Amino acid sequence: MLAVDASHGSRVAALERSLRSRNRLLEERNLDAHWLDAVERETAELAVAVAAARVETVRRLGAALAQRRDRTSAFPWARIALSGSVENALEAHPASEVEDRYRASLEQGRGRDAAAGRTLDGPHLTDLHVVHGPKGIAAGETSTGEQKALLIDLVLAHSGLIAHMTGFSPVLLLDEVVAHLDPARRVALFEALENLGAQVFLSGADPAAFAEIAPRAQVFAVSPGRVEPWR
């Protein structure tokens, strides 16, 4: 999100502050209903703004993932979807209507939320669901290796999306990625990263894992207080 919408972080932070304010008000014995109404109005407005930005980002990333579908690829393609009450509502209703509905939900849930000590509905509880496309099963049900391969494809698709939307290739920082890949997938990853046209920093503890890319990359040895070319 932040890579393509720098203001998203401030919206999320504002939503978190508003939710905390509401929770504190619900703890008070002499509740100021007018003040609580105002806080819930602000919360609903921020919640819809955050959710709408997420929906749009997931839609764009989903399209980028769909374009990468290739059953011969070393990295399986993924399907992604948001699971959250506000995000789901935005798929079928105008933002203004969703905002009114969420504000009403907050009002109706005051007793429940006061007892729980937190707000039990909203975008702060939204999950991102990832499905292994070729197998059609949830990422959580796949092997650790398959999950890593899915994550790599998501990173590659996201990087391509950023480049398309901003006109600038992102800088990628990938720590200990190649250590978890077999030789064929390492080669495929190196090729995919080169095709991105981005500046990529790969780190790892085993120099042998970078043997394939070493002739066309800058390799450094890092030790406490020192960085020097690898020989």
Kinemage of the C-alpha trace (Angstrom):
@kinemage 1
@onewidth
@group {chain A} dominant
@subgroup {mainchain}
@vectorlist {calphas} color= white
{ca met a 1} P 0.000 0.000 0.000
{ca leu a 2} L 2.559 2.577 1.100
{ca ala a 3} L 4.658 1.959 -2.005
{ca val a 4} L 1.921 3.403 -4.225
{ca asp a 5} L -0.018 5.552 -1.730
{ca ala a 6} L 2.213 7.370 0.760
{ca ser a 7} L -0.792 8.849 2.578
{ca his a 8} L -2.205 5.430 3.482
{ca gly a 9} L 0.002 5.174 6.560
{ca ser a 10} L -1.359 8.415 7.993
{ca arg a 11} L -4.943 7.246 7.362
{ca val a 12} L -4.315 3.967 9.180
{ca ala a 13} L -2.655 5.782 12.078
{ca ala a 14} L -5.611 8.179 12.312
{ca leu a 15} L -8.046 5.248 12.313
{ca glu a 16} L -6.119 3.564 15.125
{ca arg a 17} L -6.208 6.776 17.178
{ca ser a 18} L -9.934 7.128 16.598
{ca leu a 19} L -10.569 3.528 17.640
{ca arg a 20} L -8.534 4.065 20.817
{ca ser a 21} L -10.518 7.211 21.595
{ca arg a 22} L -13.780 5.302 21.193
{ca asn a 23} L -12.556 2.494 23.432
{ca arg a 24} L -11.581 4.969 26.161
{ca leu a 25} L -14.974 6.687 25.974
{ca leu a 26} L -16.752 3.342 26.286
{ca glu a 27} L -14.860 2.726 29.539
{ca glu a 28} L -16.269 5.883 31.166
{ca arg a 29} L -19.164 5.595 33.583
{ca asn a 30} L -20.718 8.937 32.680
{ca leu a 31} L -20.623 8.471 28.945
{ca asp a 32} L -20.823 11.614 26.808
{ca ala a 33} L -23.093 10.376 24.029
{ca his a 34} L -22.573 13.442 21.845
{ca trp a 35} L -18.798 13.108 21.997
{ca leu a 36} L -19.041 9.388 21.296
{ca asp a 37} L -21.273 10.090 18.285
{ca ala a 38} L -18.620 12.456 16.922
{ca val a 39} L -15.820 9.937 17.455
{ca glu a 40} L -17.804 7.168 15.777
{ca arg a 41} L -18.561 9.444 12.844
{ca glu a 42} L -14.842 10.097 12.413
{ca thr a 43} L -14.055 6.392 12.872
{ca ala a 44} L -16.518 5.385 10.167
{ca glu a 45} L -15.147 7.958 7.743
{ca leu a 46} L -11.555 6.834 8.279
{ca ala a 47} L -12.499 3.158 8.205
{ca val a 48} L -14.104 3.465 4.783
{ca ala a 49} L -11.152 5.468 3.442
{ca val a 50} L -8.697 2.800 4.625
{ca ala a 51} L -10.857 -0.054 3.359
{ca ala a 52} L -11.430 1.565 -0.036
{ca ala a 53} L -7.673 2.023 -0.546
{ca arg a 54} L -7.105 -1.624 0.321
{ca val a 55} L -9.821 -2.810 -2.048
{ca glu a 56} L -8.324 -0.832 -4.920
{ca thr a 57} L -4.789 -2.046 -4.187
{ca val a 58} L -5.859 -5.687 -3.971
{ca arg a 59} L -7.814 -5.291 -7.205
{ca arg a 60} L -4.738 -3.951 -8.989
{ca leu a 61} L -2.416 -6.546 -7.470
{ca gly a 62} L -4.879 -9.314 -8.300
{ca ala a 63} L -4.864 -8.209 -11.932
{ca ala a 64} L -1.052 -8.180 -11.934
{ca leu a 65} L -1.010 -11.700 -10.502
{ca ala a 66} L -3.499 -12.870 -13.130
{ca gln a 67} L -1.190 -11.618 -15.872
{ca arg a 68} L 1.609 -13.742 -14.440
{ca arg a 69} L -0.333 -17.000 -14.596
{ca asp a 70} L 1.947 -19.583 -16.136
{ca arg a 71} L 1.743 -23.230 -15.181
{ca thr a 72} L 5.348 -23.743 -16.309
{ca ser a 73} L 6.640 -21.037 -13.966
{ca ala a 74} L 8.870 -21.990 -11.042
{ca phe a 75} L 6.662 -19.849 -8.836
{ca pro a 76} L 2.932 -20.676 -8.634
{ca trp a 77} L 0.508 -17.832 -9.203
{ca ala a 78} L -1.766 -16.744 -6.410
{ca arg a 79} L -5.281 -15.458 -6.022
{ca ile a 80} L -5.835 -12.875 -3.315
{ca ala a 81} L -8.917 -11.437 -1.646
{ca leu a 82} L -9.764 -9.321 1.368
{ca ser a 83} L -11.985 -10.662 4.115
{ca gly a 84} L -13.460 -7.826 6.140
{ca ser a 85} L -16.937 -6.446 6.745
{ca val a 86} L -16.227 -2.941 5.458
{ca glu a 87} L -14.155 -4.097 2.473
{ca asn a 88} L -16.784 -6.674 1.503
{ca ala a 89} L -19.539 -4.068 1.725
{ca leu a 90} L -17.627 -1.709 -0.564
{ca glu a 91} L -17.718 -4.346 -3.297
{ca ala a 92} L -21.495 -3.996 -3.523
{ca his a 93} L -22.454 -0.586 -2.120
{ca pro a 94} L -21.406 3.086 -2.471
{ca ala a 95} L -18.844 4.362 0.035
{ca ser a 96} L -21.333 6.805 1.590
{ca glu a 97} L -23.779 3.972 2.296
{ca val a 98} L -21.059 1.753 3.738
{ca glu a 99} L -19.942 4.605 5.992
{ca asp a 100} L -23.494 5.044 7.329
{ca arg a 101} L -23.836 1.307 7.884
{ca tyr a 102} L -20.551 1.039 9.753
{ca arg a 103} L -21.375 4.037 11.918
{ca ala a 104} L -24.695 2.384 12.813
{ca ser a 105} L -22.851 -0.855 13.566
{ca leu a 106} L -20.528 0.974 15.941
{ca glu a 107} L -23.472 2.546 17.741
{ca gln a 108} L -25.310 -0.746 18.055
{ca gly a 109} L -22.180 -2.532 19.256
{ca arg a 110} L -21.278 -0.153 22.082
{ca gly a 111} L -22.301 -2.524 24.847
{ca arg a 112} L -20.550 -5.489 23.264
{ca asp a 113} L -17.375 -3.510 22.577
{ca ala a 114} L -17.358 -1.993 26.072
{ca ala a 115} L -17.489 -5.477 27.562
{ca ala a 116} L -14.723 -6.705 25.270
{ca gly a 117} L -12.555 -3.619 25.812
{ca arg a 118} L -12.042 -3.249 22.064
{ca thr a 119} L -13.927 -2.647 18.824
{ca leu a 120} L -15.022 -5.989 17.409
{ca asp a 121} L -15.866 -4.872 13.886
{ca gly a 122} L -13.914 -2.883 11.337
{ca pro a 123} L -10.988 -2.804 8.924
{ca his a 124} L -8.497 -3.304 11.755
{ca leu a 125} L -9.668 -6.940 11.771
{ca thr a 126} L -9.490 -7.516 8.015
{ca asp a 127} L -7.484 -10.467 6.689
{ca leu a 128} L -5.836 -11.014 3.320
{ca his a 129} L -6.635 -14.468 1.954
{ca val a 130} L -4.138 -16.043 -0.437
{ca val a 131} L -4.962 -19.084 -2.561
{ca his a 132} L -2.471 -21.310 -4.372
{ca gly a 133} L -3.815 -20.799 -7.890
{ca pro a 134} L -2.773 -24.035 -9.635
{ca lys a 135} L -3.958 -26.187 -6.715
{ca gly a 136} L -6.956 -24.081 -5.746
{ca ile a 137} L -6.282 -24.378 -2.023
{ca ala a 138} L -5.584 -21.821 0.703
{ca ala a 139} L -1.934 -20.880 1.090
{ca gly a 140} L -2.095 -21.945 4.725
{ca glu a 141} L -2.805 -25.508 3.629
{ca thr a 142} L 0.238 -25.759 1.348
{ca ser a 143} L 3.755 -26.817 2.253
{ca thr a 144} L 6.320 -24.375 3.599
{ca gly a 145} L 8.178 -24.501 0.292
{ca glu a 146} L 5.008 -23.746 -1.664
{ca gln a 147} L 4.222 -20.829 0.639
{ca lys a 148} L 7.669 -19.342 0.039
{ca ala a 149} L 7.234 -19.760 -3.723
{ca leu a 150} L 3.828 -18.052 -3.549
{ca leu a 151} L 5.302 -15.191 -1.536
{ca ile a 152} L 8.062 -14.702 -4.104
{ca asp a 153} L 5.503 -14.484 -6.900
{ca leu a 154} L 3.532 -11.932 -4.863
{ca val a 155} L 6.686 -9.834 -4.354
{ca leu a 156} L 7.522 -9.981 -8.065
{ca ala a 157} L 3.977 -9.037 -9.069
{ca his a 158} L 3.890 -6.197 -6.540
{ca ser a 159} L 7.222 -4.871 -7.782
{ca gly a 160} L 5.971 -4.899 -11.353
{ca leu a 161} L 2.784 -3.122 -10.283
{ca ile a 162} L 4.763 -0.369 -8.531
{ca ala a 163} L 6.897 0.154 -11.621
{ca his a 164} L 3.784 0.339 -13.799
{ca met a 165} L 1.950 2.786 -11.521
{ca thr a 166} L 4.841 5.081 -10.626
{ca gly a 167} L 7.160 4.759 -13.597
{ca phe a 168} L 10.014 3.817 -11.264
{ca ser a 169} L 11.286 0.324 -10.479
{ca pro a 170} L 11.413 -0.257 -6.725
{ca val a 171} L 14.489 -1.180 -4.722
{ca leu a 172} L 14.113 -4.755 -3.451
{ca leu a 173} L 15.681 -6.032 -0.245
{ca leu a 174} L 15.492 -9.840 -0.083
{ca asp a 175} L 17.036 -11.451 2.977
{ca glu a 176} L 17.949 -15.173 2.914
{ca val a 177} L 15.510 -15.900 0.078
{ca val a 178} L 17.742 -18.110 -2.063
{ca ala a 179} L 18.639 -20.339 0.902
{ca his a 180} L 15.115 -21.757 0.809
{ca leu a 181} L 15.055 -22.501 -2.932
{ca asp a 182} L 16.255 -25.481 -4.944
{ca pro a 183} L 18.779 -24.766 -7.755
{ca ala a 184} L 16.112 -24.531 -10.484
{ca arg a 185} L 14.064 -21.994 -8.541
{ca arg a 186} L 17.169 -19.992 -7.699
{ca val a 187} L 17.945 -19.610 -11.380
{ca ala a 188} L 14.306 -18.697 -12.081
{ca leu a 189} L 14.364 -16.075 -9.318
{ca phe a 190} L 17.578 -14.500 -10.573
{ca glu a 191} L 16.143 -14.298 -14.095
{ca ala a 192} L 12.883 -12.792 -12.845
{ca leu a 193} L 14.740 -10.175 -10.800
{ca glu a 194} L 16.883 -9.210 -13.775
{ca asn a 195} L 13.773 -8.818 -15.929
{ca leu a 196} L 12.302 -6.385 -13.383
{ca gly a 197} L 15.007 -3.846 -14.144
{ca ala a 198} L 15.137 -2.957 -10.459
{ca gln a 199} L 18.001 -2.563 -8.029
{ca val a 200} L 18.022 -5.694 -5.893
{ca phe a 201} L 19.920 -6.465 -2.696
{ca leu a 202} L 20.106 -10.177 -1.846
{ca ser a 203} L 21.638 -11.368 1.410
{ca gly a 204} L 22.616 -14.825 2.583
{ca ala a 205} L 25.063 -16.765 4.707
{ca asp a 206} L 26.116 -19.304 2.045
{ca pro a 207} L 28.170 -17.894 -0.872
{ca ala a 208} L 27.457 -21.039 -2.910
{ca ala a 209} L 23.794 -20.040 -3.146
{ca phe a 210} L 24.811 -17.042 -5.259
{ca ala a 211} L 27.148 -18.907 -7.614
{ca glu a 212} L 24.719 -18.608 -10.536
{ca ile a 213} L 24.390 -14.831 -10.257
{ca ala a 214} L 27.942 -14.003 -9.115
{ca pro a 215} L 29.427 -13.433 -12.630
{ca arg a 216} L 26.893 -10.667 -13.356
{ca ala a 217} L 26.359 -9.198 -9.908
{ca gln a 218} L 28.324 -7.299 -7.296
{ca val a 219} L 29.042 -9.599 -4.366
{ca phe a 220} L 30.249 -8.349 -0.992
{ca ala a 221} L 31.347 -10.057 2.190
{ca val a 222} L 29.875 -8.440 5.286
{ca ser a 223} L 31.479 -8.853 8.684
{ca pro a 224} L 31.284 -6.780 11.881
{ca gly a 225} L 32.308 -3.272 10.896
{ca arg a 226} L 33.457 -4.263 7.401
{ca val a 227} L 32.021 -4.592 3.883
{ca glu a 228} L 34.396 -5.677 1.148
{ca pro a 229} L 34.189 -7.288 -2.304
{ca trp a 230} L 33.857 -11.054 -2.211
{ca arg a 231} L 36.784 -12.923 -3.776
